[in-house]
Amino acid sequence: MRKDKFNEVVKSYLYSIYSKNLKEKQIDQISKKICSLFVNNKIPQKSLWSEEDFFLITYADTIKKKKVKNLISLGNFLNKYCKEFSFIHILPFFPYSSDDGFAVKDFKTVNSEHGDWDDFKKISFSFKTMIDLVINHCSSENELFKDFLNENPLVSDFFIVSNEKFKESEKIVRPRSSDISKKINLNGKTKYVWCTFSHDQVDFNFKNPEVLIYLIEIMKFYLDKNVKALRLDAVAFIWKQLGSSCINLPQTHDIIRLLRLIIDNFYPDVLVITETNIPSHENLSYFGNNNEAHCIYNFSLAPLLIHSIISGNGKYLKRWSRSMPPAQEKNSYLNFLSSHDGIGLRPLEGILPEKEIKNFIKFFRKQGALFGLRKNKKKESVYEVNITLLDAFKESYFGSDSFGIKRFILAHIILFSMEGIPAVYIQNLVGSKNDYTKVKKTGSNRSINRKNWEFKLLEEKLKNKKSINYKTFNLLKEIISIRKKQPAFHPNATQFTLQLEDDFFGIWRQSIDRSQSIFCVSNLTNSLKKISLLNINLISTNEWFDIISQKKIKNQRGSLMLKPYQTYWLTNKVV
């Protein structure tokens, strides 16, 4: 885009955001200020992803070594054991006061325990890196907030302040159960500031355009450090308007469009990824008209897939899968099963009946899960389930058995089959179990799935063929290696949900050039199941081969026997 055209579009977005509050002359000044930050346009890449792309999600301090900075230790582990992954999402590694990094005290400084920007860059030379732009709030210990309390005029309007507590109407969507109003002392008077997530995380006031400019500067700082993917944390909440839901407001979408515009023109090899843990139909809106997120987290997939496997019933997963629109050419879903956060339940709203959600929660309570709560119409409800994926699958609705690891692997195989880019949480990769010790230490339920591993101890477990860590690590890497070779698993390859009985989940994927088809058929139950190949509708003129078991399908009019929690990847083209 020409520079003059770029400037024009920037101004149009700003006008859409601020026209109710600012005069045109003021908007023009803000536009000039933003445009002055960026100089030379770059030529965009033809494609930003392929079937070879995988994300690995980790904290900087997940893999630790004594007397070694955490980013160095992590980098050593990644280069030695994780070359199958193309993107590494390193969760916030800045100085922080709470929430394991998401209450940021300094956006431009690396936490000294983790290392420095040079240590980060070393990882970025071997992998494409993703980091978080914590866009909604900062720590109460951030210098910006301290300056605000000290009445520095430069930040006087950086936060949302009121003379009295904010009225928490039923319209306001809350992700937590804490009081939204934080009491402060300002010039000897009692005031209140808006805190969506906790009183240690104070929300920015985006109605002040200087806040937007500040965060664009932070974004530029990150991108100049060779970051290749930017995760917009909690972005759905950034614009507040009393009397509204204070989530997914039009100004929020305009801000994302502005960020995307900048990135497309000056960092065209960088992905914009929105983190919006909300119901599926709301989440889809963050694609915009191919002018917001490149990728959206596919939040509904994780709890639906887990529910299907532990219940042995793919009814709701199939129904949802059929209803999901294919992403456009320059968009993709980011698929995951679990992350540093828990298993979100809001994305099940409107998909899974309320009774099923209650049974889901009841089941996990028996498995030793912990829970995150939120306010919903002045009542508290479960927002997320906190549990490791291995412990989530150790039993099914039908009781204890020996199939826990099979359920765990099956979930990942289905995940890798789906349209979109797969992401694997490092705790899943290395087979972590519930860490109640860390929960007790931190007081946070989410710590149950945020284990810190000592490098040598983890190495020993990954080399011990009898350990569950060895099994998860090697089985997942084996499936990843197979998957990366298949053009039919390109994130934008065709996907069609098969009409199978509820015991099964099946999809058909076809490569963009239509040369390769893969039928992905999974047994969701703990019993041996038979399925007619006629129901799968294999093309009779082709030879078919299962690329997981490495076996040829001899009789296409016959049937397949699927062991408990087994998957076939049937293809007409072996790569």
Backbone torsions as a table, in degrees:
resi	resn	phi	psi	omega
1	MET	NA	132.9	177.7
2	ARG	-60.4	150.5	-177.1
3	LYS	-58.9	-42.7	-179.7
4	ASP	-64.6	-38.5	177.1
5	LYS	-66.3	-43.4	177.5
6	PHE	-56.4	-48.5	179.9
7	ASN	-59.3	-38.5	-179.8
8	GLU	-64.8	-43.9	-179.2
9	VAL	-68.7	-40.6	175.8
10	VAL	-55.1	-47.3	-179.5
11	LYS	-62.3	-38.9	-179.5
12	SER	-64.2	-40.6	177.3
13	TYR	-65.2	-43.3	179.8
14	LEU	-62.9	-38.6	178.0
15	TYR	-62.8	-41.6	179.1
16	SER	-63.5	-36.7	-178.3
17	ILE	-76.6	-44.3	-165.2
18	TYR	-114.9	1.8	-173.9
19	SER	-59.3	-27.3	179.7
20	LYS	-75.8	-19.9	-174.1
21	ASN	-113.3	-24.8	-173.3
22	LEU	-125.4	154.7	175.3
23	LYS	-80.6	159.8	-177.0
24	GLU	-58.5	-38.2	179.6
25	LYS	-61.7	-41.1	178.3
26	GLN	-65.1	-41.8	178.8
27	ILE	-63.2	-40.1	178.2
28	ASP	-61.3	-40.5	178.7
29	GLN	-65.1	-42.4	178.3
30	ILE	-63.6	-42.3	178.6
31	SER	-59.1	-46.0	179.7
32	LYS	-62.6	-37.8	-180.0
33	LYS	-64.7	-43.9	179.3
34	ILE	-67.2	-47.2	-177.2
35	CYS	-63.3	-30.2	-179.8
36	SER	-67.3	-17.5	179.9
37	LEU	-74.5	-20.0	-172.3
38	PHE	-123.3	134.1	-170.6
39	VAL	-113.0	-67.4	-171.2
40	ASN	-102.9	120.1	173.9
41	ASN	-65.6	151.7	177.4
42	LYS	-121.2	152.9	-179.5
43	ILE	-75.9	128.0	-178.6
44	PRO	-69.9	151.3	175.0
45	GLN	-77.4	151.7	179.7
46	LYS	-67.1	-39.9	-178.5
47	SER	-142.0	137.1	-177.5
48	LEU	-99.9	-6.9	179.9
49	TRP	-157.5	164.3	177.7
50	SER	-150.5	-177.1	178.1
51	GLU	-63.9	-15.1	-178.3
52	GLU	-83.9	-6.5	-175.1
53	ASP	-87.3	132.2	173.3
54	PHE	-138.1	141.1	172.5
55	PHE	-98.2	142.2	168.0
56	LEU	-117.7	126.9	-177.6
57	ILE	-101.8	128.9	-177.6
58	THR	-155.9	157.5	166.2
59	TYR	-86.8	158.5	177.4
60	ALA	-62.9	-30.8	-175.4
61	ASP	-105.3	19.6	177.9
62	THR	-65.2	-38.6	179.4
63	ILE	-112.9	112.0	-172.4
64	LYS	-116.9	146.3	173.2
65	LYS	-130.9	138.7	178.4
66	LYS	-61.6	135.2	176.2
67	LYS	64.7	17.0	177.4
68	VAL	-123.6	132.9	177.7
69	LYS	-61.6	143.0	-171.0
70	ASN	-60.3	-39.4	179.9
71	LEU	-66.7	-32.6	176.6
72	ILE	-69.1	-45.6	178.3
73	SER	-60.6	-45.1	178.3
74	LEU	-61.8	-45.8	-179.9
75	GLY	-59.7	-40.5	177.8
76	ASN	-62.7	-42.8	179.7
77	PHE	-65.4	-45.4	-178.7
78	LEU	-61.7	-45.5	-178.6
79	ASN	-68.3	-28.0	-179.0
80	LYS	-85.0	-35.7	-169.1
81	TYR	-124.7	-9.9	-168.9
82	CYS	-127.8	34.2	-178.0
83	LYS	-69.9	-10.9	177.1
84	GLU	-68.2	-19.4	-176.7
85	PHE	-94.2	138.8	179.4
86	SER	-96.3	-35.3	178.7
87	PHE	-110.8	136.5	172.4
88	ILE	-117.0	116.7	175.1
89	HIS	-91.1	107.3	177.0
90	ILE	-97.1	112.5	-178.5
91	LEU	-62.4	162.5	-168.8
92	PRO	-45.4	125.9	-177.1
93	PHE	-118.8	27.9	-179.7
94	PHE	-95.7	165.3	172.6
95	PRO	-57.4	136.9	-175.1
96	TYR	-145.4	166.1	179.7
97	SER	-113.9	-18.8	179.2
98	SER	-168.0	-179.9	175.3
99	ASP	57.8	34.8	175.7
100	ASP	47.5	42.2	173.2
101	GLY	114.0	-19.2	-174.3
102	PHE	-87.0	-1.0	167.3
103	ALA	-105.1	85.3	-167.1
104	VAL	-82.1	126.9	178.0
105	LYS	-88.1	-29.0	-179.2
106	ASP	-150.4	112.9	-173.7
107	PHE	-72.6	-18.2	-173.7
108	LYS	-108.6	-1.4	-175.7
109	THR	-112.4	136.9	174.7
110	VAL	-81.0	134.3	174.6
111	ASN	-53.5	126.8	-174.2
112	SER	-58.3	-29.5	177.0
113	GLU	-65.5	-28.8	-177.9
114	HIS	-86.2	-28.5	-178.3
115	GLY	132.1	-137.9	178.7
116	ASP	-145.1	-176.8	-176.8
117	TRP	-64.8	-29.0	176.0
118	ASP	-64.5	-38.0	177.7
119	ASP	-66.2	-38.4	175.6
120	PHE	-64.0	-43.9	-177.6
121	LYS	-62.0	-32.9	178.5
122	LYS	-60.9	-39.4	176.2
123	ILE	-67.5	-39.2	-177.8
124	SER	-68.9	-15.6	174.8
125	PHE	-77.1	-27.0	-178.5
126	SER	-97.8	-27.6	-177.1
127	PHE	-136.2	156.7	167.4
128	LYS	-78.0	132.2	-174.2
129	THR	-107.2	146.0	171.2
130	MET	-120.7	134.3	173.6
131	ILE	-130.2	168.3	-177.1
132	ASP	-92.7	132.4	163.3
133	LEU	-97.3	100.9	-177.9
134	VAL	-77.5	91.2	-163.0
135	ILE	-91.1	-19.7	-173.5
136	ASN	-87.4	-30.0	-169.2
137	HIS	-156.4	172.6	170.7
138	CYS	-136.6	172.2	178.2
139	SER	-68.5	150.2	173.9
140	SER	-66.8	-12.5	176.4
141	GLU	-98.6	2.9	176.4
142	ASN	-66.1	142.8	-179.2
143	GLU	-58.8	-30.7	177.6
144	LEU	-59.8	-45.4	-179.2
145	PHE	-72.2	-35.9	176.2
146	LYS	-62.0	-43.6	177.8
147	ASP	-63.3	-37.4	177.0
148	PHE	-60.4	-46.4	179.0
149	LEU	-64.7	-30.2	178.2
150	ASN	-87.0	8.5	175.0
151	GLU	61.3	38.7	171.7
152	ASN	-67.0	120.6	-175.1
153	PRO	-62.6	-22.5	-179.3
154	LEU	-68.4	-23.3	-178.9
155	VAL	-124.7	21.8	-174.6
156	SER	-61.7	-24.4	-176.8
157	ASP	-120.4	27.3	-177.5
158	PHE	-81.0	-17.0	-176.5
159	PHE	-129.6	160.3	-176.4
160	ILE	-88.2	113.2	-172.7
161	VAL	-122.0	148.4	-179.6
162	SER	-144.0	153.9	176.9
163	ASN	-75.0	-19.5	178.8
164	GLU	-138.8	168.4	179.9
165	LYS	-56.4	140.3	176.0
166	PHE	-67.0	135.2	178.5
167	LYS	-76.3	115.1	-178.1
168	GLU	-85.7	81.6	-179.8
169	SER	-70.6	163.9	179.4
170	GLU	-64.8	-19.2	-179.9
171	LYS	-70.3	-33.4	-174.8
172	ILE	-69.8	123.2	178.6
173	VAL	-85.1	123.2	-178.0
174	ARG	-112.3	137.0	175.0
175	PRO	-93.9	-3.0	-177.3
176	ARG	-139.0	171.3	179.7
177	SER	-102.2	-2.6	-179.3
178	SER	-71.6	159.6	176.8
179	ASP	-64.4	131.9	-177.6
180	ILE	-71.5	-18.9	-175.8
181	SER	-100.3	124.5	175.0
182	LYS	-105.1	125.3	-178.8
183	LYS	-77.1	130.3	177.8
184	ILE	-134.2	166.5	174.3
185	ASN	-111.9	119.2	-178.3
186	LEU	-127.1	112.0	-179.7
187	ASN	56.0	41.1	177.9
188	GLY	76.7	4.7	-179.6
189	LYS	-115.9	147.3	176.8
190	THR	-77.3	124.3	176.6
191	LYS	-130.5	175.9	178.5
192	TYR	-135.4	140.7	174.4
193	VAL	-117.5	155.3	-174.6
194	TRP	-83.5	128.3	178.1
195	CYS	-133.0	103.1	-177.6
196	THR	-68.6	-42.1	-169.3
197	PHE	-103.2	-42.7	176.8
198	SER	-163.2	165.8	-179.4
199	HIS	-72.9	-8.9	173.8
200	ASP	-92.6	-2.9	-179.3
201	GLN	-123.0	99.3	-172.1
202	VAL	-95.0	125.6	-174.3
203	ASP	-71.4	140.0	173.3
204	PHE	-73.8	154.6	176.9
205	ASN	-102.8	94.1	-177.6
206	PHE	-72.8	-7.9	173.7
207	LYS	-67.7	-19.8	171.9
208	ASN	-88.3	111.3	-176.9
209	PRO	-60.9	-21.0	177.0
210	GLU	-64.1	-28.9	175.2
211	VAL	-65.2	-45.1	178.2
212	LEU	-60.2	-46.0	179.5
213	ILE	-61.0	-42.6	179.3
214	TYR	-58.7	-46.0	-177.7
215	LEU	-73.2	-29.4	172.5
216	ILE	-65.2	-38.4	176.5
217	GLU	-63.9	-41.1	176.2
218	ILE	-62.4	-45.6	178.4
219	MET	-56.7	-47.3	179.0
220	LYS	-60.3	-41.2	178.4
221	PHE	-57.6	-45.3	179.1
222	TYR	-64.8	-47.1	-175.4
223	LEU	-65.2	-30.1	176.2
224	ASP	-73.4	-9.4	175.0
225	LYS	-92.5	14.8	177.2
226	ASN	76.1	23.5	173.0
227	VAL	-70.0	135.9	-176.4
228	LYS	-111.8	-4.1	174.9
229	ALA	-150.3	137.1	-176.3
230	LEU	-120.2	118.7	178.8
231	ARG	-94.5	116.3	179.6
232	LEU	-85.3	98.1	-173.7
233	ASP	-71.7	133.2	174.8
234	ALA	50.6	33.5	-170.7
235	VAL	-66.5	-24.8	-176.9
236	ALA	-63.3	-19.6	-173.5
237	PHE	-98.5	2.2	-164.4
238	ILE	-69.6	-26.9	-179.0
239	TRP	-107.3	125.5	179.5
240	LYS	-112.6	140.1	175.4
241	GLN	-145.0	109.9	-179.5
242	LEU	-57.3	138.4	-175.2
243	GLY	95.6	-7.0	178.0
244	SER	-114.4	-176.7	177.3
245	SER	-74.1	-17.5	-177.2
246	CYS	60.3	31.2	176.3
247	ILE	-149.9	141.8	176.9
248	ASN	59.6	30.9	-177.4
249	LEU	-74.4	156.1	-176.4
250	PRO	-54.9	-36.4	179.9
251	GLN	-63.9	-33.6	176.2
252	THR	-59.5	-47.7	179.9
253	HIS	-64.2	-37.8	178.3
254	ASP	-64.4	-38.8	178.2
255	ILE	-64.4	-43.2	177.7
256	ILE	-62.6	-40.7	177.9
257	ARG	-61.2	-38.2	178.2
258	LEU	-65.0	-45.3	178.0
259	LEU	-62.3	-42.7	178.6
260	ARG	-62.6	-41.8	178.3
261	LEU	-57.4	-46.4	179.4
262	ILE	-61.0	-47.4	-177.5
263	ILE	-65.6	-43.3	179.3
264	ASP	-59.2	-33.6	-175.2
265	ASN	-90.5	-29.4	-173.9
266	PHE	-120.5	-16.5	176.7
267	TYR	-139.2	61.9	-169.7
268	PRO	-69.2	-7.6	175.6
269	ASP	-97.6	13.4	-178.4
270	VAL	-106.3	138.6	178.1
271	LEU	-94.9	138.8	170.1
272	VAL	-102.0	123.0	-176.7
273	ILE	-126.9	123.6	-178.6
274	THR	-94.9	135.0	177.2
275	GLU	-104.5	101.3	-175.1
276	THR	-134.7	90.3	-176.9
277	ASN	-81.2	76.1	-171.9
278	ILE	-139.3	169.8	178.1
279	PRO	-53.0	150.5	-169.4
280	SER	-55.2	-46.0	-175.7
281	HIS	-65.8	-30.9	175.8
282	GLU	-73.9	-40.5	-180.0
283	ASN	-59.9	-40.8	-178.6
284	LEU	-60.5	-26.3	-177.4
285	SER	-64.8	-17.1	-177.3
286	TYR	-80.4	-1.5	164.9
287	PHE	-71.8	-27.0	-173.7
288	GLY	60.4	-147.4	173.1
289	ASN	-100.3	58.2	-175.5
290	ASN	57.7	30.9	-178.6
291	ASN	-135.2	13.8	174.6
292	GLU	-117.0	-112.5	-179.2
293	ALA	-73.5	140.1	165.8
294	HIS	-67.3	-42.6	-177.8
295	CYS	-132.3	143.0	170.8
296	ILE	-116.9	142.1	173.9
297	TYR	-63.4	129.3	-178.3
298	ASN	-86.4	72.6	-168.9
299	PHE	-63.7	-31.2	-177.1
300	SER	-71.7	-28.1	-174.5
301	LEU	-60.5	-45.5	-174.3
302	ALA	-58.9	-59.2	-178.3
303	PRO	-65.6	-32.5	178.6
304	LEU	-65.9	-44.2	-179.3
305	LEU	-66.3	-43.0	177.5
306	ILE	-61.9	-44.4	178.5
307	HIS	-60.1	-42.7	-178.6
308	SER	-60.7	-40.0	-175.7
309	ILE	-77.9	-41.2	-178.7
310	ILE	-76.0	-22.0	177.2
311	SER	-94.1	-16.2	-177.0
312	GLY	69.9	25.1	-174.6
313	ASN	-138.7	115.2	-177.2
314	GLY	-93.9	13.4	-174.3
315	LYS	-54.8	-51.7	-174.3
316	TYR	-76.4	-33.8	176.2
317	LEU	-62.9	-43.7	179.2
318	LYS	-64.9	-43.9	-179.7
319	ARG	-60.4	-44.6	178.9
320	TRP	-66.4	-43.5	-178.3
321	SER	-59.4	-41.4	178.9
322	ARG	-65.1	-30.3	-175.2
323	SER	-85.0	-14.1	-176.4
324	MET	-75.7	127.1	179.5
325	PRO	-73.0	143.8	174.5
326	PRO	-65.6	139.5	177.7
327	ALA	-68.4	148.1	176.5
328	GLN	-68.1	171.0	-173.3
329	GLU	-55.1	-39.6	-176.8
330	LYS	-100.1	18.2	175.2
331	ASN	-126.1	157.9	175.4
332	SER	-156.6	155.6	170.6
333	TYR	-84.0	146.2	169.5
334	LEU	-106.1	111.1	-173.4
335	ASN	-97.6	135.1	179.2
336	PHE	-151.4	162.8	179.6
337	LEU	-106.8	-38.0	175.7
338	SER	-155.1	165.5	-178.1
339	SER	-149.8	-164.8	177.0
340	HIS	-63.3	-25.4	172.8
341	ASP	-87.7	177.1	-179.9
342	GLY	-81.6	-170.5	174.4
343	ILE	-83.2	107.8	-175.1
344	GLY	-69.9	139.5	-179.6
345	LEU	-103.1	-21.8	178.8
346	ARG	-58.2	-36.5	179.0
347	PRO	-65.4	-7.6	176.2
348	LEU	-87.5	-10.7	-177.6
349	GLU	-61.2	128.7	-179.3
350	GLY	82.6	-3.2	-179.7
351	ILE	-114.2	-49.1	179.4
352	LEU	-105.5	129.8	179.6
353	PRO	-57.0	150.6	-177.3
354	GLU	-55.5	-38.9	179.3
355	LYS	-61.7	-41.2	179.3
356	GLU	-66.4	-38.1	178.3
357	ILE	-63.7	-41.5	178.1
358	LYS	-63.5	-40.9	177.1
359	ASN	-64.4	-38.2	177.4
360	PHE	-57.8	-50.0	180.0
361	ILE	-64.0	-44.0	179.7
362	LYS	-59.9	-41.7	178.9
363	PHE	-61.3	-47.7	-176.8
364	PHE	-69.7	-29.1	175.9
365	ARG	-61.3	-38.6	177.0
366	LYS	-67.0	-26.6	-178.7
367	GLN	-85.2	4.0	179.0
368	GLY	86.9	17.0	179.2
369	ALA	-71.2	155.3	170.1
370	LEU	-109.9	170.9	-171.8
371	PHE	-138.6	145.0	169.9
372	GLY	-100.9	139.3	-175.1
373	LEU	-113.4	157.1	173.8
374	ARG	-139.9	159.2	173.4
375	LYS	-82.5	131.0	178.9
376	ASN	-137.6	104.5	-177.3
377	LYS	54.6	49.8	176.9
378	LYS	68.7	2.6	175.5
379	LYS	-111.8	152.6	176.3
380	GLU	-90.6	137.9	176.7
381	SER	-138.8	161.0	179.9
382	VAL	-71.5	125.7	-178.8
383	TYR	-96.9	-37.7	-178.2
384	GLU	-153.2	154.5	174.7
385	VAL	-101.0	128.2	179.7
386	ASN	-106.0	109.8	-176.4
387	ILE	-167.3	149.4	172.7
388	THR	-74.7	155.7	-176.9
389	LEU	-67.1	-35.1	177.7
390	LEU	-61.8	-43.3	179.1
391	ASP	-72.7	-28.8	176.2
392	ALA	-62.7	-32.1	-175.9
393	PHE	-102.0	7.2	-175.2
394	LYS	-67.7	-22.8	174.1
395	GLU	-134.1	169.3	171.4
396	SER	-119.2	-177.9	175.8
397	TYR	-60.1	-18.4	-174.8
398	PHE	-97.6	9.7	173.2
399	GLY	106.3	-168.3	-177.0
400	SER	-76.8	142.0	176.1
401	ASP	-157.6	-168.9	-176.2
402	SER	-104.2	15.1	-171.7
403	PHE	-100.9	12.7	-175.2
404	GLY	-53.8	-48.9	-179.0
405	ILE	-67.0	-33.2	178.2
406	LYS	-67.1	-40.9	176.5
407	ARG	-62.8	-42.1	179.4
408	PHE	-59.7	-47.4	-179.8
409	ILE	-68.6	-41.2	178.5
410	LEU	-56.7	-45.0	-179.6
411	ALA	-57.1	-41.7	179.8
412	HIS	-70.6	-39.1	178.7
413	ILE	-61.0	-44.5	177.6
414	ILE	-64.0	-42.8	177.2
415	LEU	-54.8	-46.5	-178.0
416	PHE	-69.2	-19.0	-178.9
417	SER	-80.1	-25.4	-167.6
418	MET	-77.3	153.3	173.5
419	GLU	-55.5	131.3	179.4
420	GLY	125.3	-178.3	178.9
421	ILE	-100.0	126.2	-179.0
422	PRO	-78.3	146.5	173.7
423	ALA	-130.2	134.7	-178.4
424	VAL	-118.2	130.6	175.4
425	TYR	-79.8	135.3	-173.7
426	ILE	-60.0	-31.6	178.4
427	GLN	-65.0	-31.0	173.9
428	ASN	-71.1	-44.3	-177.9
429	LEU	-57.1	-42.8	-175.5
430	VAL	-96.9	7.1	172.6
431	GLY	70.4	46.5	179.5
432	SER	-75.2	147.5	174.9
433	LYS	-108.1	170.2	-179.7
434	ASN	-52.1	128.6	-178.1
435	ASP	-106.9	82.6	-179.4
436	TYR	-71.6	-26.4	178.3
437	THR	-62.2	-43.6	179.4
438	LYS	-68.8	-36.3	176.4
439	VAL	-58.3	-45.4	179.8
440	LYS	-63.4	-37.9	-177.7
441	LYS	-70.1	-43.2	-174.2
442	THR	-92.6	-24.4	-174.6
443	GLY	77.5	8.3	-179.1
444	SER	-110.8	127.6	179.3
445	ASN	-62.0	-30.3	-178.8
446	ARG	-66.8	-19.3	180.0
447	SER	-64.5	-14.4	-179.7
448	ILE	-59.4	-26.4	-177.7
449	ASN	-122.8	35.0	179.8
450	ARG	-133.9	45.5	-175.6
451	LYS	-61.4	140.3	171.3
452	ASN	-99.4	119.3	-177.2
453	TRP	-98.1	136.7	170.0
454	GLU	-80.2	128.9	-169.4
455	PHE	-51.2	-53.1	-175.5
456	LYS	-65.4	-40.0	178.6
457	LEU	-62.2	-44.0	178.8
458	LEU	-64.6	-42.1	176.9
459	GLU	-56.4	-44.8	179.7
460	GLU	-59.6	-43.8	-179.6
461	LYS	-67.6	-36.1	-179.8
462	LEU	-72.7	-17.5	177.7
463	LYS	-95.8	-13.5	-179.6
464	ASN	-85.2	107.3	-174.2
465	LYS	-63.5	-16.7	179.9
466	LYS	-89.4	-12.1	-176.2
467	SER	-80.6	150.5	176.2
468	ILE	-67.1	-27.7	178.4
469	ASN	-64.2	-42.6	176.6
470	TYR	-61.1	-43.5	-176.8
471	LYS	-65.0	-51.3	-178.7
472	THR	-62.6	-43.9	-176.6
473	PHE	-60.9	-49.0	-174.8
474	ASN	-79.5	-36.0	177.5
475	LEU	-65.2	-44.0	179.6
476	LEU	-64.8	-43.2	-180.0
477	LYS	-65.1	-34.6	177.5
478	GLU	-64.0	-46.6	179.2
479	ILE	-65.0	-40.8	178.4
480	ILE	-59.3	-44.5	-179.4
481	SER	-61.8	-39.1	177.1
482	ILE	-66.8	-47.0	-174.9
483	ARG	-61.4	-39.0	-175.3
484	LYS	-64.4	-18.3	-177.0
485	LYS	-90.0	-6.3	-169.3
486	GLN	-101.1	113.6	177.2
487	PRO	-59.6	-26.5	179.0
488	ALA	-69.0	-12.4	176.3
489	PHE	-100.0	14.5	171.0
490	HIS	-55.2	139.6	-177.5
491	PRO	-52.1	-27.8	-179.0
492	ASN	-106.7	10.2	175.8
493	ALA	-65.1	153.0	-177.9
494	THR	-57.2	140.5	174.3
495	GLN	-132.1	134.4	176.6
496	PHE	-136.0	129.9	-179.8
497	THR	-83.2	125.7	-176.1
498	LEU	-76.3	147.4	178.1
499	GLN	-86.4	84.7	-178.4
500	LEU	-118.8	165.9	175.8
501	GLU	-62.2	159.6	-173.9
502	ASP	-67.7	-13.5	174.7
503	ASP	-68.3	-19.0	-173.9
504	PHE	-118.9	158.0	165.4
505	PHE	-130.3	128.7	-177.5
506	GLY	-141.2	142.2	174.0
507	ILE	-136.3	155.1	173.3
508	TRP	-110.9	128.3	175.5
509	ARG	-116.8	139.9	177.7
510	GLN	-133.1	132.8	-178.1
511	SER	-60.4	157.1	-177.4
512	ILE	-58.8	-35.9	178.1
513	ASP	-86.4	2.8	176.5
514	ARG	66.9	13.6	-178.3
515	SER	-81.9	-27.0	-178.7
516	GLN	-123.8	132.3	170.3
517	SER	-115.2	144.5	172.4
518	ILE	-133.0	123.8	172.1
519	PHE	-96.3	118.5	-178.0
520	CYS	-104.6	110.7	-174.9
521	VAL	-123.8	124.2	-175.3
522	SER	-125.5	139.5	172.6
523	ASN	-89.6	115.6	-176.3
524	LEU	-87.7	2.8	-171.4
525	THR	-112.5	171.1	178.1
526	ASN	-92.8	18.0	-178.5
527	SER	-123.6	157.5	173.8
528	LEU	-68.0	130.4	-176.5
529	LYS	-129.4	144.7	177.3
530	LYS	-112.9	138.8	178.4
531	ILE	-133.7	135.3	178.9
532	SER	-73.9	133.1	176.9
533	LEU	-66.9	-23.0	176.4
534	LEU	-64.1	-30.8	178.1
535	ASN	-70.7	-25.4	178.4
536	ILE	-82.6	-25.4	176.0
537	ASN	68.1	48.8	175.1
538	LEU	-66.2	138.7	177.9
539	ILE	-69.0	120.5	-169.7
540	SER	-68.5	-22.9	-178.8
541	THR	-78.4	-10.1	-179.1
542	ASN	-102.5	154.0	169.5
543	GLU	-90.5	141.9	-175.8
544	TRP	-120.5	145.3	-170.8
545	PHE	-141.7	135.3	175.8
546	ASP	-88.7	113.1	-174.5
547	ILE	-80.1	-6.5	174.4
548	ILE	-85.5	-53.2	-180.0
549	SER	-84.6	-10.5	-177.9
550	GLN	62.6	39.1	-179.5
551	LYS	-120.7	143.7	178.6
552	LYS	-84.5	141.2	176.0
553	ILE	-86.5	113.1	-173.0
554	LYS	-82.9	-43.5	-175.6
555	ASN	-117.4	101.1	-175.5
556	GLN	-74.8	-10.3	175.9
557	ARG	-100.0	2.4	-179.5
558	GLY	-89.9	-141.2	-178.0
559	SER	-140.3	164.4	176.0
560	LEU	-113.1	139.2	171.4
561	MET	-100.0	125.2	179.3
562	LEU	-112.7	124.1	176.0
563	LYS	-67.9	165.7	176.7
564	PRO	-51.1	125.2	176.0
565	TYR	61.5	30.9	177.9
566	GLN	-94.4	150.2	176.1
567	THR	-125.5	141.1	167.7
568	TYR	-107.9	135.5	167.1
569	TRP	-109.9	93.5	-175.0
570	LEU	-90.9	120.7	-177.0
571	THR	-127.4	153.1	175.6
572	ASN	-94.1	-3.9	-176.5
573	LYS	-143.3	108.4	179.9
574	VAL	-84.4	124.7	-178.0
575	VAL	-105.0	NA	NA
